Amino acid sequence: MTEDVQPKAGSGPKPRISRRRRWAFRAVVLCLSFLPLAVGEAVCRWKGYGGYPPIFRHLGTVDGRRYFGTDQRGLSTFFHQNLTTPGRMDEQVFTLPKDRRTVRIAWLGGSAALGYPYPPSLAASSFVRAMLSDFWPDRNVEVLNAGTTAVASFPVMYILEELLAFDLDMVVVYSGNNEFYGAHGVASVHSFGRSTRRMRLMRFLRRSALVQWASDRATRRKPSAWDGERPRVLMECVMADAQIGPDDPRRAAAAQNLRNHLTEMVRLCRNRGVPVLLCTLPANESGLAPIGDDVTLPLAPADRAAFDSWLKQGREAANPDDAVERLERAVVLYGRHAESHFRLGCAYAALGRPDEAKAAYIAARDLDTMPWRAPSALSDAVRDVAGQGGILCDIEEAFRAASPDGVIGWELMEDHVHPSLRGQALIAVTVLECMQSLSGPLQVDGKRVRALPEWEVYAARLGDNEFDRYGVASRMVSLLEAPFYRKHNAAALSRFQALCVEHEARMTPVELAAARAWKDPRVHQGGHRPITGMVGMALLDAGEYEKADRLLTLARRNVPRYSVWNWEFTWGALHCRREMRSTPLPEDRILMEEMLRDSATFIRVTGLIPPPLRRHLGLVFHMISRHEDAIAHLSEAVQYVNDSSGFIVVESLAESLIAVGQKERARRLLQTPVRDPELRAQCEALLARLESGVGGGG
């Protein structure tokens, strides 16, 4: 017999919650879970994080013309894991609407496209502009060099996407050398995966203010580009993995990424109706041994010992016949060893067997475990994409045709992938030859291309000079001193060190001191100061006005048009000319008017008058006897004078004051106490001349 179980008080069927309420509850819980993130995101955005600045920002508008310029902050977003060493692009300024006579060409890629190690005036893009200007004297040819150091093709794709909004007529893409170690390369510290899809996803996520704040905090703890006494080159800073074996899957990923990104670039250009030239990637094959260390050979111990023996004997062979015999045996044992192929190529070349040498050199480049030189697969990717809507600009084959036995070496290259001055000119000619296939006003007559003057003529016109050549050799020394580079290519380092010694032997003491000061990385904060500008200003101070004028005129070509350095070098050149002749020549007046016009444009666009602009603008106004304008600017600039280098500001202001009848104000200016003894002595001497009635009046 069982007892009846009585239900407890209050028990019974539970009330049912409606589906709508359940979903509302879940939504509230979900929102509360994300609330801390939302608050954090809001706070970080309030602090200035979040989103991406443009790479080309609107600077201002003057008379209906909008001015745009390069914004380094936009480029830095591709280098977010180590902002102490971001790549750089030369500053570009351009306008919309574009003048009807202007042909605007965008030039994109990595440092090879930028023109490194040459200054902007000697880059391939400048050769193209000069050559096309000869062909089209009635047009204004504008080549926007957006080449950026240490970027793979992924950032180039975004740079192009922005540039296409600025009424381009043609695009040249010379990208692919940095698919392994550049920003968003597959073996770089700035890498986010091995596929385009992952890179896009990560770039999207990095728009978050919280992510950017966290990255910024981490970046502050990153080491700088200095390693003890030696500044590390950018190549060292971006490298995450120093060894990529011949079977490493990242090799295929790099080629596929380049193919994907070039395909997208072609699509973007076709949608805008803009022709795009895709350039293959030449590299120094005969001049440089493989940069990386070869991987451990997958051989049995006996075969490994035999390989090592044949390779050692090949290195030490007294004649090329013996070297070939032993190295061929090594290659038969294991054919994916970069050094053995390179040494075999050298031996073949010494025996006059060019075809075999070429094949061996190419194999050595392709098997290099540190692929700073683009392997063949990357140029093949360029050719594949060019066949699907782009225009192939086969620079690699052009370099081969111009190289001894079809092997690219020191004749056309400065290092592993950066062309020599002759190479820069050859790139330009190759681009012009490709423009024969264009239709309409951009088409170039092939006969005229073949009738172009020798490359040296254009180099001289663009400003080739002994100091920039010294600068190139110095930059190569800095690069080749990197331990991983010097290890297998000590001869290349010695080559450029000897060139530096030769250049220095021809310099005067003043020139040598300035040139050596230029090599200090700290003088290039905020950009790369041209060596011609530093030497030119030193010569000006030394009273060597003719030399100084020539160098300062060259330096102006290699700094942004609206910049402190441009104002400084322009005034320096004008000062030299005034010292050399009492009456300005027409070209002197043109230069003065250009500076005044550009200064007025800068002030109207930005609404700013930086102290350096006031200084140099005031000095030019004083030079042309516009004393009221000179006084207005120099009165502000004189506040920043604290040593004898600024005496010319004091002197010019005093003379302008006297010229307008303000002699007492000039006297008070010269009596103002200053700490620098040399400056004080200069002011006292000028005051003495003023009191005696000598040397005043402008």
C-alpha positions in Angstrom: 0.0 0.0 0.0 1.4 3.4 -1.0 0.8 6.8 0.4 -0.5 9.5 -1.8 2.2 12.1 -2.4 0.8 15.4 -1.7 2.1 18.3 -3.8 4.2 20.8 -1.9 2.8 24.2 -1.3 3.5 26.5 -4.1 4.4 23.8 -6.5 2.8 23.4 -9.9 3.5 24.0 -13.5 6.1 26.7 -14.1 4.9 29.7 -16.1 6.0 29.6 -19.7 8.2 32.4 -20.9 7.4 33.6 -24.4 9.8 33.3 -27.2 10.0 37.0 -27.6 11.0 37.5 -24.0 13.7 34.8 -24.3 15.2 36.5 -27.3 15.1 39.8 -25.6 16.8 38.4 -22.6 19.6 36.9 -24.7 20.0 40.1 -26.5 20.4 42.0 -23.2 23.0 39.5 -22.0 24.9 39.7 -25.3 24.9 43.5 -25.2 26.1 43.5 -21.6 28.9 41.1 -22.6 30.1 43.5 -25.3 29.5 46.6 -23.2 33.1 46.8 -21.8 34.5 46.4 -25.3 32.2 49.1 -26.6 33.2 51.5 -23.8 36.9 50.7 -24.4 36.4 51.3 -28.1 34.7 54.6 -27.4 37.4 55.8 -25.0 40.1 54.8 -27.5 38.4 56.7 -30.3 38.1 59.7 -28.0 41.9 59.5 -27.6 42.4 59.5 -31.4 42.6 55.9 -32.3 40.5 54.0 -34.8 40.1 53.9 -38.6 43.0 54.7 -41.0 44.2 58.1 -42.2 44.4 58.5 -46.0 47.7 58.0 -47.7 47.0 61.1 -49.8 45.1 63.8 -47.8 43.5 67.0 -48.8 45.7 69.9 -47.9 43.5 72.8 -48.8 41.9 74.7 -51.7 43.1 77.8 -53.5 41.0 79.4 -56.2 39.0 76.3 -56.7 42.0 74.0 -57.0 42.3 71.3 -54.4 45.7 70.4 -53.2 46.6 66.8 -52.1 49.8 65.5 -50.5 51.4 62.4 -49.1 50.5 61.6 -45.5 53.1 59.3 -43.8 50.6 58.3 -41.2 48.6 56.5 -43.8 51.6 54.6 -44.9 52.6 53.7 -41.4 49.4 51.7 -40.9 51.0 48.9 -42.9 53.9 48.8 -40.5 51.9 48.6 -37.3 54.1 45.9 -35.6 57.1 48.2 -35.5 56.4 51.8 -36.0 60.0 52.7 -35.2 61.1 51.7 -38.7 58.2 52.3 -41.2 58.8 52.5 -44.9 58.6 55.9 -46.5 57.4 57.4 -49.8 58.8 60.6 -51.3 56.3 63.5 -50.6 54.0 64.1 -53.6 51.8 67.2 -54.0 49.2 67.4 -56.8 46.0 69.1 -57.6 42.4 68.5 -58.7 41.0 69.4 -61.1 43.9 68.4 -63.3 45.0 70.8 -66.0 43.9 69.6 -69.5 47.5 69.7 -70.7 48.7 67.4 -67.9 49.4 63.8 -68.4 49.4 62.2 -64.9 51.2 58.8 -64.4 51.3 56.9 -61.2 54.4 54.9 -60.4 54.0 52.3 -57.7 56.0 49.6 -56.0 58.7 49.1 -53.4 62.1 50.8 -53.0 63.3 49.7 -56.5 60.3 51.7 -57.9 61.1 54.6 -55.6 64.6 54.8 -57.2 66.7 53.8 -54.1 69.6 54.3 -53.6 69.4 57.4 -55.9 67.7 60.7 -55.1 64.3 61.4 -56.7 65.7 63.4 -59.6 67.7 60.4 -60.8 65.0 57.7 -60.3 63.6 55.9 -63.3 60.4 57.9 -62.9 62.3 61.1 -63.5 63.9 59.7 -66.6 60.4 58.8 -67.9 59.2 62.3 -67.2 62.2 63.9 -69.0 61.9 61.6 -72.0 58.2 62.0 -72.4 58.5 65.8 -72.0 60.9 65.7 -75.0 58.2 63.8 -77.0 55.3 66.0 -75.8 56.6 69.5 -75.5 53.0 70.8 -75.5 52.0 68.7 -72.4 52.9 68.8 -68.7 54.1 65.3 -67.9 53.5 64.5 -64.2 54.9 61.3 -62.8 53.7 60.6 -59.2 56.3 58.3 -57.7 54.5 56.4 -55.0 57.2 53.8 -54.5 57.5 53.0 -50.9 60.4 51.3 -49.1 59.9 47.8 -47.7 56.3 47.1 -48.9 55.0 43.9 -50.5 52.3 44.1 -53.1 49.4 44.2 -50.6 50.0 47.8 -49.5 50.7 48.8 -53.1 47.2 47.6 -54.0 45.7 50.0 -51.4 48.0 52.9 -52.5 46.8 52.4 -56.1 43.2 52.3 -55.0 43.5 55.7 -53.4 45.5 57.2 -56.3 42.9 56.2 -58.9 40.6 58.9 -57.5 43.0 61.5 -58.8 42.4 61.4 -62.5 45.3 59.2 -63.6 46.2 58.6 -67.3 48.4 55.6 -66.8 49.8 53.4 -64.0 53.1 51.6 -63.8 53.5 48.9 -61.2 57.0 47.7 -60.3 56.2 45.5 -57.3 57.2 42.0 -56.1 60.7 42.3 -54.7 59.3 42.4 -51.1 56.8 39.5 -51.1 58.8 37.7 -48.5 60.2 40.4 -46.2 58.3 43.6 -46.9 55.3 44.9 -45.0 52.6 42.1 -45.4 55.3 39.8 -46.9 55.0 36.1 -45.9 58.2 36.1 -43.8 58.0 39.7 -42.3 57.4 41.0 -38.8 54.6 43.0 -40.6 52.9 39.8 -41.9 49.4 38.8 -41.1 49.0 35.5 -42.8 50.0 34.0 -46.1 46.9 34.7 -48.0 45.2 37.8 -49.4 42.0 37.0 -47.6 43.7 36.8 -44.2 45.5 40.1 -44.8 42.3 41.8 -45.7 40.6 40.4 -42.6 43.4 41.6 -40.4 43.5 45.0 -41.9 39.7 45.3 -41.4 40.1 44.3 -37.7 42.9 46.7 -37.2 40.6 49.6 -37.9 39.4 49.0 -34.3 40.5 51.7 -31.9 41.1 49.1 -29.2 43.4 47.1 -31.4 45.3 50.2 -32.4 45.7 51.3 -28.8 47.0 47.9 -27.8 49.4 47.8 -30.8 50.6 51.3 -30.0 51.4 50.2 -26.4 53.3 47.2 -27.6 55.2 49.2 -30.3 56.5 51.6 -27.6 58.4 48.7 -26.1 59.9 47.7 -29.5 63.7 48.2 -29.9 64.7 51.0 -32.3 66.6 50.6 -35.5 69.9 51.1 -33.6 72.0 48.1 -32.6 74.8 49.3 -30.5 77.0 51.6 -32.5 75.6 50.5 -35.9 72.2 51.6 -37.1 70.3 48.6 -38.5 69.1 48.8 -42.1 65.4 48.4 -42.7 66.0 44.9 -44.1 67.1 43.7 -40.7 64.2 45.3 -38.9 61.4 43.8 -41.1 62.9 40.2 -41.3 61.0 37.7 -39.1 62.6 34.5 -40.6 66.0 34.5 -42.1 65.7 31.1 -43.8 63.1 30.0 -46.3 64.1 26.6 -47.8 63.5 25.6 -51.4 60.4 23.6 -50.4 59.0 26.0 -47.9 55.3 26.6 -48.7 55.7 30.3 -48.2 57.4 30.4 -51.6 54.2 29.4 -53.3 52.2 31.7 -51.1 54.3 34.7 -52.0 53.9 34.0 -55.7 50.1 33.5 -55.3 49.8 36.7 -53.2 51.6 38.7 -55.9 49.3 37.2 -58.5 46.2 38.0 -56.5 47.2 41.6 -55.8 48.3 42.4 -59.3 45.0 40.9 -60.6 43.1 43.2 -58.3 45.2 46.2 -59.4 44.4 45.4 -63.1 40.7 45.2 -62.2 40.8 48.5 -60.5 42.5 50.2 -63.4 40.2 48.7 -66.0 37.2 49.8 -64.1 38.6 53.4 -64.4 39.7 53.0 -68.0 43.3 53.5 -67.0 46.0 51.4 -68.8 48.4 49.6 -66.4 51.9 48.4 -67.1 53.2 45.5 -65.0 56.9 45.2 -64.6 59.0 42.1 -64.2 61.7 42.0 -61.5 65.4 42.0 -62.5 68.0 41.0 -59.9 71.8 41.0 -59.6 72.6 37.4 -60.5 76.4 37.3 -61.2 77.5 40.0 -58.7 76.1 38.6 -55.5 76.4 35.2 -53.9 73.2 33.8 -52.3 72.5 35.9 -49.2 71.1 33.2 -47.0 72.6 30.1 -45.5 71.6 26.9 -47.2 69.4 24.5 -45.3 70.6 21.2 -43.9 70.9 18.8 -46.8 68.4 15.9 -46.7 71.1 13.4 -47.6 72.5 10.2 -46.0 75.7 10.8 -44.0 77.9 9.3 -46.7 76.3 11.4 -49.5 76.5 14.5 -47.2 80.2 14.0 -46.6 80.7 13.6 -50.4 78.7 16.7 -51.2 80.7 18.8 -48.6 83.9 17.5 -50.1 83.0 18.3 -53.7 81.8 21.8 -52.7 84.9 22.5 -50.7 87.2 21.4 -53.5 85.1 23.5 -55.9 85.6 26.6 -53.8 89.3 26.0 -53.6 90.0 24.8 -57.1 92.9 26.6 -58.8 91.3 26.7 -62.2 87.7 26.8 -63.5 88.0 23.4 -65.2 88.6 21.7 -61.9 85.9 23.8 -60.2 83.3 22.8 -62.8 84.2 19.1 -62.4 83.8 19.1 -58.7 80.8 21.4 -58.5 78.9 19.4 -61.1 79.4 16.3 -58.9 78.0 18.2 -55.9 75.0 19.4 -57.9 74.3 15.8 -59.1 74.3 14.7 -55.4 72.0 17.5 -54.4 70.6 20.0 -56.9 68.8 22.4 -54.6 71.9 24.0 -52.9 72.1 27.7 -53.8 75.9 28.2 -53.2 76.9 25.3 -55.4 74.9 26.7 -58.3 76.4 30.1 -57.9 80.0 28.9 -57.8 79.2 26.7 -60.8 77.9 29.7 -62.6 81.1 31.6 -61.9 83.2 28.7 -63.2 81.1 28.3 -66.3 81.5 32.1 -67.0 85.2 31.9 -66.6 85.3 29.1 -69.2 83.2 31.1 -71.7 80.1 28.9 -71.4 77.5 31.6 -71.1 74.3 29.6 -71.4 75.3 27.2 -68.7 76.5 30.1 -66.5 73.1 31.9 -66.9 71.2 28.8 -65.9 73.4 28.2 -62.9 73.1 31.9 -61.7 69.3 31.8 -62.1 69.1 28.6 -60.1 71.3 30.1 -57.3 69.0 33.2 -57.1 65.9 31.0 -57.0 67.2 28.7 -54.3 68.6 31.5 -52.1 67.1 30.8 -48.6 67.0 34.5 -48.0 65.0 35.6 -51.0 65.7 39.4 -51.1 66.0 38.9 -54.9 62.7 37.9 -56.4 62.7 34.3 -57.6 61.6 33.4 -61.1 58.1 32.4 -59.8 57.4 36.1 -59.0 58.3 37.4 -62.4 56.3 34.5 -63.9 53.3 35.7 -61.8 53.7 39.2 -63.3 53.7 37.8 -66.8 50.6 35.7 -66.1 48.6 38.6 -64.8 49.8 40.9 -67.6 48.3 38.4 -70.1 44.9 38.9 -68.5 44.3 42.6 -69.0 47.5 44.4 -68.1 50.4 45.4 -70.3 53.7 43.5 -69.8 56.7 45.6 -69.2 59.5 43.0 -69.2 62.3 44.9 -67.4 64.0 41.6 -66.6 64.4 40.7 -70.2 65.5 44.2 -71.1 68.2 44.0 -68.5 69.3 40.6 -69.8 69.5 42.0 -73.3 71.8 44.8 -72.1 74.0 42.6 -69.9 77.0 40.6 -70.9 76.0 37.1 -71.9 72.4 37.8 -70.7 73.4 37.6 -67.0 72.4 40.6 -64.9 75.3 42.0 -62.8 77.0 45.2 -61.6 76.5 46.9 -65.0 72.9 47.5 -64.2 72.5 46.9 -60.5 73.8 48.6 -57.3 73.0 45.7 -55.0 70.6 42.8 -55.1 67.5 44.4 -56.7 68.1 48.2 -56.9 69.2 49.4 -60.4 72.3 51.5 -61.1 71.9 54.9 -62.8 72.2 53.2 -66.2 69.6 50.7 -65.0 67.2 53.5 -64.0 67.5 54.9 -67.5 66.9 51.5 -69.0 63.7 51.0 -67.0 62.5 54.3 -68.4 63.2 53.3 -72.0 61.5 50.0 -71.5 58.4 51.7 -70.2 58.4 54.0 -73.2 58.7 51.0 -75.6 55.7 49.4 -73.9 53.7 52.6 -74.5 53.9 51.9 -78.2 51.0 49.4 -77.6 48.7 52.1 -76.1 46.1 53.8 -78.2 45.1 57.4 -78.3 47.2 60.3 -77.0 49.4 58.1 -74.8 50.8 56.1 -77.7 54.6 56.6 -78.2 56.3 56.3 -81.6 58.8 53.4 -81.4 61.1 55.1 -83.9 61.4 58.1 -81.6 62.2 55.8 -78.6 64.9 54.1 -80.6 66.3 57.5 -81.5 66.6 58.8 -77.9 70.0 60.1 -76.9 72.4 57.9 -74.9 71.3 57.5 -71.2 74.3 59.6 -70.0 72.7 62.7 -71.8 69.6 62.4 -69.7 71.5 61.6 -66.5 73.5 64.8 -66.9 70.4 66.8 -67.6 68.7 65.4 -64.5 71.7 66.3 -62.3 74.1 63.4 -62.1 77.0 64.6 -59.9 79.9 63.3 -57.9 78.3 63.8 -54.5 75.1 61.8 -55.3 77.4 59.1 -56.6 79.3 59.2 -53.3 75.9 59.1 -51.5 74.9 55.9 -53.4 78.2 54.2 -52.5 77.8 55.2 -48.9 74.3 53.8 -48.7 75.5 50.6 -50.2 78.2 50.3 -47.6 75.6 50.7 -44.9 73.4 48.0 -46.4 76.3 45.6 -47.1 77.6 46.0 -43.6 74.6 44.1 -42.3 76.0 40.8 -40.9 73.7 38.5 -42.9 74.7 40.4 -46.1 78.4 40.7 -45.4 78.8 37.0 -44.5 78.7 35.7 -48.1 79.3 39.0 -50.0 82.4 40.6 -48.4 83.7 41.4 -51.9 80.7 43.5 -52.7 81.2 45.5 -49.4 84.9 46.1 -50.3 83.8 47.3 -53.8 81.7 50.1 -52.4 84.1 50.9 -49.6 86.8 51.5 -52.3 84.4 53.7 -54.3 83.8 55.8 -51.1 87.6 56.2 -50.6 88.0 57.3 -54.3 85.2 59.9 -54.0 86.6 61.2 -50.7 90.1 61.6 -52.1 88.7 64.1 -54.7 86.8 66.2 -52.1 88.1 69.4 -50.5 88.2 69.5 -46.6 84.9 71.5 -46.5 83.2 69.1 -48.9 84.5 66.0 -47.0 83.3 67.3 -43.6 79.8 68.0 -44.9 79.7 64.6 -46.8 80.7 62.7 -43.7 78.2 64.6 -41.6 75.5 63.6 -44.1 76.1 59.9 -43.3 74.9 60.4 -39.7 71.3 59.0 -39.7 70.2 61.6 -37.2 70.4 64.4 -39.8 67.7 62.7 -41.8 64.9 62.8 -39.2 61.6 63.5 -41.0 63.0 62.6 -44.5 66.1 62.0 -46.4 68.2 65.2 -46.7 70.1 65.4 -50.0 73.8 65.3 -49.8 74.1 68.0 -52.4 72.1 70.3 -50.1 74.4 69.7 -47.1 77.6 70.1 -49.1 76.2 73.1 -50.9 75.3 75.0 -47.7 78.8 74.2 -46.3 80.4 75.6 -49.4 78.1 78.7 -49.1 79.3 79.3 -45.6 82.9 78.9 -46.8 82.4 81.5 -49.6 82.7 79.1 -52.5 79.6 80.5 -54.1 79.8 79.0 -57.6 80.1 75.4 -56.4 77.5 76.0 -53.8 75.0 77.4 -56.3 75.4 74.4 -58.5 74.8 71.9 -55.7 72.0 73.8 -54.1 70.2 74.1 -57.4 70.5 70.3 -57.7 69.4 69.8 -54.1 66.1 71.7 -54.8 65.1 68.9 -57.3 65.3 66.3 -54.5 63.2 67.8 -51.8 59.4 68.4 -51.7 58.3 71.6 -53.5 56.6 73.0 -50.4 59.2 72.2 -47.7 61.6 73.8 -45.3 64.5 72.3 -47.2 63.3 73.7 -50.5 63.0 77.2 -49.0 66.5 76.9 -47.5 68.2 75.7 -50.7 66.4 78.2 -52.9 67.5 81.1 -50.7 71.0 79.6 -50.6 71.2 79.5 -54.3 69.9 83.1 -54.6 72.4 84.3 -52.0 75.2 82.7 -53.9 74.2 84.4 -57.1 73.9 87.8 -55.4 77.4 87.4 -54.1 78.7 86.4 -57.6 77.0 89.2 -59.5 75.5 92.6 -58.6 72.7 92.5 -61.2 70.3 89.5 -61.1 70.0 87.5 -64.4 66.6 86.6 -65.8 66.8 83.1 -64.4 67.5 84.5 -60.9 64.4 86.6 -61.0 62.4 83.6 -62.2 63.7 81.6 -59.2 62.7 84.5 -56.8 59.3 84.7 -58.3 58.8 80.9 -58.1 59.7 80.9 -54.4 57.4 83.8 -53.6 54.6 82.2 -55.6 55.0 78.8 -53.9 55.3 80.4 -50.5 52.1 82.3 -51.1 50.4 79.1 -52.2 51.6 77.2 -49.2 50.4 79.9 -46.8 46.9 80.0 -48.5 46.6 76.2 -48.6 47.7 75.5 -45.0 47.1 78.8 -43.2 50.5 78.4 -41.7 53.7 80.4 -41.8 56.4 78.2 -40.1 59.5 80.0 -38.7 61.8 78.6 -41.3 59.5 80.0 -44.1 59.5 83.4 -42.4 63.3 83.4 -42.2 63.9 82.5 -45.9 61.0 84.5 -47.2 62.2 87.6 -45.3 65.7 87.1 -46.7 64.4 87.0 -50.2 62.2 90.1 -49.7 65.3 91.9 -48.4 67.3 90.7 -51.4 64.8 92.3 -53.8 64.5 95.5 -51.7 60.9 94.8 -50.6 61.8 96.1 -47.2 58.4 96.4 -45.6 57.7 92.7 -46.4 61.2 91.7 -45.2 60.7 93.5 -41.9 57.3 91.8 -41.3 58.9 88.3 -41.7 62.4 88.9 -40.3 61.0 90.5 -37.1 59.4 87.2 -36.3 62.3 85.1 -37.5 64.9 87.0 -35.5 63.3 85.6 -32.3 64.8 82.2 -33.2 68.3 83.4 -33.7 70.7 82.1 -31.0 74.1 81.8 -32.6 76.2 83.2 -35.4 74.5 81.0 -38.1 71.5 83.4 -37.8 73.5 86.6 -38.1 72.3 87.0 -41.7 68.8 87.4 -40.4 69.9 90.1 -37.9 71.9 91.9 -40.6 69.2 91.8 -43.2 66.5 93.0 -40.8 68.8 95.9 -39.7 69.4 96.9 -43.3 65.7 96.8 -44.1 64.9 98.9 -41.1 67.5 101.5 -42.1 66.2 101.5 -45.6 62.7 102.5 -44.5 64.0 105.1 -42.1 63.8 103.1 -38.8 67.4 103.6 -37.8 66.7 103.7 -34.1 64.9 100.4 -34.2 67.9 98.9 -36.0 70.2 100.2 -33.3 68.0 98.6 -30.6 68.0 95.3 -32.5 71.9 95.3 -32.6 72.1 96.2 -28.9 69.9 93.3 -27.8 71.9 91.1 -25.4 72.9 87.7 -26.8 74.8 84.9 -25.2 76.8 83.6 -28.2 80.1 85.4 -28.2 80.6 85.2 -32.0 77.1 86.5 -32.7 77.6 89.3 -30.1 80.8 90.3 -31.9 79.1 90.4 -35.3 76.3 92.5 -34.0 78.7 95.0 -32.3 80.7 95.3 -35.6 77.6 96.0 -37.5 76.4 98.5 -35.0 79.8 100.3 -35.2 79.4 100.5 -39.0 75.9 101.9 -38.5 77.1 104.5 -36.0 79.8 105.6 -38.4 77.4 105.8 -41.3 79.0 102.9 -43.2 77.2 99.9 -44.6 73.6 100.9 -44.1 70.8 101.6 -46.4 70.0 98.4 -48.4 
